[in-house]
Each structure stands twice: as structure tokens, then as C-alpha cells.
Amino acid sequence: MTEKDEAFNEIERQAGQRKEAVRRSLSLEEARQQIQAMTQDRATLLSINPYRDFVIEEVAQHVEKMSPMVAGYLAMYIRKDLANYIREMKK
């Protein structure tokens, strides 16, 4: 191979690397847009679900009533905190 051929191959290799970098950048941006759309869809679904807060409250009440035999020794101490954490999920 001549020096010119080697230089040409190097230029092609670098151009290929730049093309691949641009492709990756575009695919990352597309993924970000899809994630943002999914997040907005989820927020919309949560806001139109009239039973959401009722279900969350019911789960919190059941956590508070959990027996230490069922929940285990540690849960006996944290069940109130867990119930409060669950209640904070309400909008």
C-alpha cells in the first residue's frame, strides 16, 4: 500500500467514527424523547384515575394493621413509617 492509500484509509476510518458518533447521539436523543413521552403519559394516566388515592389509603391502612407475626420483627417497628410513606404517594 502506498502512503496515499494509507492516508485515504485513515480519513475513511475517521469519517466512519464520526458517522457512528452522530448515529449514537441521535439514538440517545430519540430515547430521551421516548422516555419523556412515557413519563407524560404515566402522569396523565395517574391524574385521570379517580381510585388511585383511595387504593393508596387502603394499602396504608392494611400496612398499619399488619400483625408482627406476618410482617416480621423489624416491620413491627417500621410499619407506621411505611404507611406514612405510602400515604405520601397520594396527589
N, C-alpha and C positions, 0 to 999 in steps of 0.2 A: 504494500500500500504506500502510496506517495504521501507526502506531507499535506498536500491539498485535500486528499481523501480523508485523512485523519482529522483535519480541521473541520471539514464538512460533516463528518460523522459526529464530532463533538458538538457542533452547532445544532444538529438534528436531535441529539440526546438532550441537550439543554432545553430546546424548544418543547420536546416531549414532556420534560419535567414540569415546565411552566403550564402546559396544557392540563396536565394531571392536577396541578395545584389549583388551577381555576375550576376544574370539574369538582374537586373536593369542596372548594369554597362554596360553589353554587349548591351542591347537595346538602351542605350544612345549613345554608340559609333556607333551603326548602324544608328541611327537617324542623328548623326553628319555627317556621310559619305553620307547619302542620301541628306542632305541639301547642302553639298559641291558639290555633283554631279549636283544638280539642279541649283546651282549658276553658275557653269561652263557652263552648258547647256544654261542658260539665257545669259551669256556673249557671248557665241558663236553665239546664235541667233541674238543678238544685233549687233554683228560685221559683220554679213553677210547680214543685212537688209540695202540695199542701200538707202531706202527712209526715214530712221529714222531722219537724220539731217534736211532734207527738211520739214518733218512734224513738227518737233520741232520748226523750224524757223517760219513756217506758224502760229502755235499756238501762239508764242510770238508776232508776228505782230498783230494778232487779239486781243490779250490782250491789247496791246498798243492802239489800235483803239477803245477799248470799250468805250461806252458812259457812263458818270456818272449816267445817268438815269437807265441804265441797270445794271451797276456794283455796284451802291450804293455809298454813300458819301465817305466812307472810301477807297474804291477801287480807287476812283479818285486820291488819293494821293499815293497809292502803286502800281498802275498798271505798271509803269516803272520798279520798283524794281522786281515785279513779272515777267515781261517779261525778265529781265536780269537773274533772277533765272532759268527760263525755258531755256534760251539760254545756260546756264552753263551745261545743261544736254547733250549737244552735245559732241560727242567724238572728 
